[in-house]
């Protein structure tokens, strides 16, 4: 039984119910009255609509409604999906006698006035009272506003008769259970979605009978094998527009140019629907009698409901009125089977497309009982025989219009790197997901620090592959800075005067490094490389003024300095090592004071500075800290959040366990600050500073290059090891793909979105794809499979960044012989010149039959 619940006008339901004797003789619905929430806590929810629903055992109320008076307020009925179907059929055909057999499909006229609304229901234990909350976060603005108009509980009483049994179910079992649709209880609130059919004009609209509606003309079906059109429930339906179906083309004067309303971040769905709804042979199929192929019993399918919903939506898109369509019913049906598409969040168009195609296939699968086939060892057999056997087995289990149009086959070859054992399989595909190879380099700037105590830090700008790794960066830097054979480079990312990450893994992708990041590279001695590292971080006393008072605090500054820590080190060793690293930053004595006096005063000033510098060798400050040569050292953690212990000059320094880095916090005396070039110590260039370099050119790659990257041989990852039957163990085999059998409709997904542990990214690369002559003949391993030439007929575009953005569709209209831009509700003609752009995300190609190809 359909678990969907509908809220309809009571009189509308009563009229249909009275016509059906079986339903009319049934039990009366349970009456409930909606009133403002009595709980103050429930009422204080901002803009959310909250009301109480209380059972009314009022005989007068029931008799008044039965006699048509309807009480003093608004009256609605809560009914099940099967009741809704009966009512729709009666209102569409009031003069005909209905037989309660089979399941009828939803009327398209009624579907326009159905609004899904999510309710949060909490039961007051021990009573028959429910608190109902309709939240803006659960519903889009249109549906929320519709609900507010239907439940004006502050101005008049609203009565609801429950014929579905859902309200009583919630009262009896809702506290610790779950609803019949599988949604779990959330903190004493139960989620229930209802389909509201009670808009301001719906009652009057649906009391119309067929004789009140415009006369429907018979359609002309030229070249159709059926000659007429059928509804998804198998009933005959005449269409009032002319359609010509000739081969794979669709001819009409103005049909197929209907926009879809954006229900709230549903542009991804609209784009995918429009592309599929303009696939010529798919349109001919759904405008014909497709209902006889619906597989209601396929356990892998959706009981035919997804195919019916899509078929009804496609028929509306090709209706002659060209009126805007709000795909509420289709979205609700889609979300009921794919919860990831529930709500109004942005999703990936290709992800929706994959689910939709797979769901349509299973709903329309002509195979009722799928046979089982055991995979045989095909060693030594010709590839043609093996491929045909695989395809025959696949077709014996999967036979639908989606398979006919969209399924192809590729050959997968695995080779063991140890024994050269090969394994060949032939697998079906529904679309190709092609990577975007990077053909250009990335410009990166890194500041290199020396540990020899002589060279000042220098910034180097290098070019590395855009899809490269840290090994590529180190190699480029080594050449740029003339790295010696006995030196190595350690690259670190610096943020807020701290090292937040060492780029020690050569395989780490450079895509993790953004243009605004700051990188420092340290030249370290290779001999010996097993020595631990010491990381110096700096702090100085900073004066802050608040309300005429001075507040002194320690503040971080400068780029961390790194060197290798010798064995058997002491506090004095650390001091000497730090002074050596600081030596390139030392200001010459002749520049360490302001030359504004005569020569005699200058000489006296120099003597005074020298004297002060000797005093700094061991000086006590007001804070009670002792400074050695102007510095005090503390052991700290890698985040420099704590002074773990003070380092004395005669202390022995040792690392514990597997510790390979020693973090030291250096406190600078204020007089020492003037002896070093602090500005230079603070300088660290960004990886890529906008404006310093010429504007990066638009990166471009051909669609053929993307296909070659997809088909090239590459080793499997460590997580995808292949079990070699010859070696009897898992091996990191090499994998090679080849196209073997091409489909009638070729869908190509360009993998613009990349996901990693640290960052998600979108590739804005321009892909140059053919429009009229995509020729794949040189990429087909089997040469006797018909035409390999394709023509583009639709493109799904994505604009903006990965977190949101906007989807549109460019579609070639067969009847109009031109391209159109489908942007939600807006449909406008466009020039073919703008079809190619860096926004292209999913490409739809139709095979072109050539004179030399097989039919």
BELJOQUI-V991192 format. One record per pair of residues at least 6 apart in sequence whose C-alpha atoms are under 6 Angstrom apart, sorted by sequence separation. I is the first residue (numbers start at 1). J is the second residue. If there is no record, write none. Layout:
i | j
I | J
I | J
//
This chain:
i | j
17 | 23
18 | 24
64 | 70
178 | 184
221 | 227
230 | 236
231 | 237
244 | 250
335 | 341
415 | 421
493 | 499
494 | 500
544 | 550
620 | 626
636 | 642
723 | 729
724 | 730
754 | 760
799 | 805
812 | 818
821 | 827
17 | 24
123 | 130
178 | 185
230 | 237
244 | 251
296 | 303
335 | 342
415 | 422
493 | 500
544 | 551
619 | 626
636 | 643
723 | 730
754 | 761
799 | 806
812 | 819
821 | 828
122 | 130
229 | 237
296 | 304
414 | 422
449 | 457
493 | 501
543 | 551
619 | 627
636 | 644
722 | 730
753 | 761
798 | 806
811 | 819
820 | 828
122 | 131
243 | 252
414 | 423
448 | 457
492 | 501
543 | 552
618 | 627
634 | 643
635 | 644
721 | 730
722 | 731
753 | 762
798 | 807
811 | 820
820 | 829
121 | 131
294 | 304
413 | 423
448 | 458
492 | 502
542 | 552
618 | 628
635 | 645
721 | 731
752 | 762
797 | 807
810 | 820
819 | 829
820 | 830
121 | 132
413 | 424
447 | 458
492 | 503
542 | 553
617 | 628
634 | 645
721 | 732
752 | 763
777 | 788
797 | 808
810 | 821
819 | 830
120 | 132
412 | 424
447 | 459
491 | 503
541 | 553
542 | 554
617 | 629
634 | 646
776 | 788
797 | 809
809 | 821
120 | 133
412 | 425
446 | 459
541 | 554
616 | 629
634 | 647
775 | 788
796 | 809
809 | 822
37 | 51
119 | 133
411 | 425
446 | 460
540 | 554
616 | 630
633 | 647
775 | 789
795 | 809
808 | 822
36 | 51
37 | 52
119 | 134
411 | 426
445 | 460
539 | 554
540 | 555
774 | 789
795 | 810
808 | 823
35 | 51
410 | 426
445 | 461
539 | 555
716 | 732
774 | 790
794 | 810
35 | 52
410 | 427
444 | 461
539 | 556
716 | 733
773 | 790
794 | 811
34 | 52
409 | 427
444 | 462
538 | 556
539 | 557
715 | 733
716 | 734
773 | 791
793 | 811
34 | 53
409 | 428
443 | 462
538 | 557
715 | 734
772 | 791
793 | 812
33 | 53
218 | 238
219 | 239
408 | 428
409 | 429
443 | 463
714 | 734
715 | 735
771 | 791
33 | 54
219 | 240
309 | 330
408 | 429
442 | 463
714 | 735
771 | 792
32 | 54
219 | 241
220 | 242
222 | 244
223 | 245
407 | 429
441 | 463
442 | 464
713 | 735
32 | 55
217 | 240
219 | 242
223 | 246
407 | 430
441 | 464
442 | 465
537 | 560
713 | 736
31 | 55
32 | 56
216 | 240
406 | 430
441 | 465
442 | 466
494 | 518
536 | 560
31 | 56
286 | 311
441 | 466
493 | 518
494 | 519
536 | 561
493 | 519
535 | 561
637 | 663
711 | 737
370 | 397
492 | 519
535 | 562
636 | 663
115 | 143
492 | 520
534 | 562
636 | 664
491 | 520
534 | 563
635 | 664
491 | 521
533 | 563
634 | 664
249 | 280
490 | 521
533 | 564
534 | 565
634 | 665
248 | 280
490 | 522
532 | 564
533 | 565
633 | 665
248 | 281
366 | 399
489 | 522
532 | 565
633 | 666
365 | 399
366 | 400
489 | 523
632 | 666
365 | 400
471 | 506
488 | 523
632 | 667
364 | 400
470 | 506
488 | 524
631 | 667
277 | 314
487 | 524
631 | 668
469 | 507
470 | 508
487 | 525
488 | 526
361 | 400
387 | 426
469 | 508
487 | 526
630 | 669
469 | 509
486 | 526
740 | 780
762 | 802
799 | 839
361 | 402
469 | 510
739 | 780
740 | 781
798 | 839
468 | 510
630 | 672
740 | 782
797 | 839
797 | 840
797 | 841
796 | 841
796 | 842
795 | 842
123 | 171
795 | 843
794 | 844
793 | 844
792 | 844
793 | 845
307 | 360
792 | 845
791 | 845
790 | 845
791 | 846
790 | 846
234 | 291
790 | 847
789 | 847
790 | 848
229 | 288
230 | 289
232 | 291
258 | 317
304 | 363
789 | 848
497 | 557
256 | 317
301 | 362
302 | 363
497 | 558
256 | 318
301 | 363
497 | 559
787 | 849
255 | 318
258 | 322
260 | 324
261 | 325
10 | 75
255 | 320
259 | 324
260 | 325
261 | 326
700 | 765
702 | 767
703 | 768
10 | 76
122 | 188
260 | 326
699 | 765
700 | 766
701 | 767
702 | 768
703 | 769
787 | 853
9 | 76
10 | 77
122 | 189
700 | 767
786 | 853
8 | 76
121 | 189
295 | 363
786 | 854
8 | 77
120 | 189
121 | 190
294 | 363
295 | 364
7 | 77
120 | 190
294 | 364
7 | 78
16 | 87
120 | 191
293 | 364
6 | 78
119 | 191
448 | 520
766 | 838
6 | 79
119 | 192
446 | 519
447 | 520
448 | 521
449 | 522
450 | 523
765 | 838
5 | 79
16 | 90
54 | 128
118 | 192
119 | 193
446 | 520
448 | 522
764 | 838
5 | 80
54 | 129
118 | 193
5 | 81
53 | 129
117 | 193
232 | 308
571 | 647
4 | 81
53 | 130
117 | 194
571 | 648
572 | 649
52 | 130
116 | 194
571 | 649
2 | 81
52 | 131
116 | 195
241 | 320
265 | 344
571 | 650
51 | 131
115 | 195
264 | 344
265 | 345
570 | 650
571 | 651
51 | 132
114 | 195
115 | 196
265 | 346
268 | 349
570 | 651
50 | 132
114 | 196
570 | 652
50 | 133
73 | 156
77 | 160
114 | 197
570 | 653
49 | 133
73 | 157
74 | 158
75 | 159
76 | 160
77 | 161
78 | 162
79 | 163
80 | 164
113 | 197
569 | 653
49 | 134
73 | 158
74 | 159
75 | 160
77 | 162
78 | 163
79 | 164
48 | 134
48 | 135
587 | 675
587 | 676
586 | 676
585 | 676
750 | 841
585 | 677
749 | 842
748 | 842
748 | 843
747 | 843
747 | 844
746 | 845
745 | 845
745 | 846
744 | 847
36 | 153
35 | 153
559 | 681
558 | 681
559 | 682
34 | 158
558 | 682
33 | 158
33 | 159
32 | 159
453 | 580
534 | 661
540 | 667
32 | 160
105 | 233
453 | 581
456 | 584
532 | 660
533 | 661
534 | 662
535 | 663
536 | 664
537 | 665
538 | 666
539 | 667
540 | 668
31 | 160
104 | 233
455 | 584
532 | 661
534 | 663
536 | 665
537 | 666
31 | 161
451 | 581
453 | 583
454 | 584
30 | 161
29 | 161
30 | 162
29 | 162
29 | 163
518 | 686
517 | 686
518 | 687
516 | 686
517 | 687
515 | 687
515 | 688
6 | 194
5 | 194
6 | 195
7 | 196
8 | 197
6 | 196
7 | 197
8 | 198
445 | 687
444 | 687
444 | 688
436 | 706
435 | 706
434 | 706
434 | 710
417 | 733
431 | 747
432 | 748
433 | 749
434 | 750
435 | 751
416 | 733
431 | 748
432 | 749
433 | 750
434 | 751
415 | 733
415 | 734
414 | 734
414 | 735
413 | 735
413 | 736
412 | 736
412 | 737
411 | 737
411 | 738
410 | 738
410 | 739
410 | 740
409 | 740
409 | 741
408 | 741
408 | 742
408 | 743
407 | 743
406 | 743
405 | 744
406 | 745
405 | 745
275 | 794
271 | 808
271 | 809
268 | 807
267 | 807
262 | 824
252 | 815
261 | 824
250 | 814
251 | 815
260 | 824
261 | 825
259 | 824
260 | 825
259 | 825
259 | 826
//
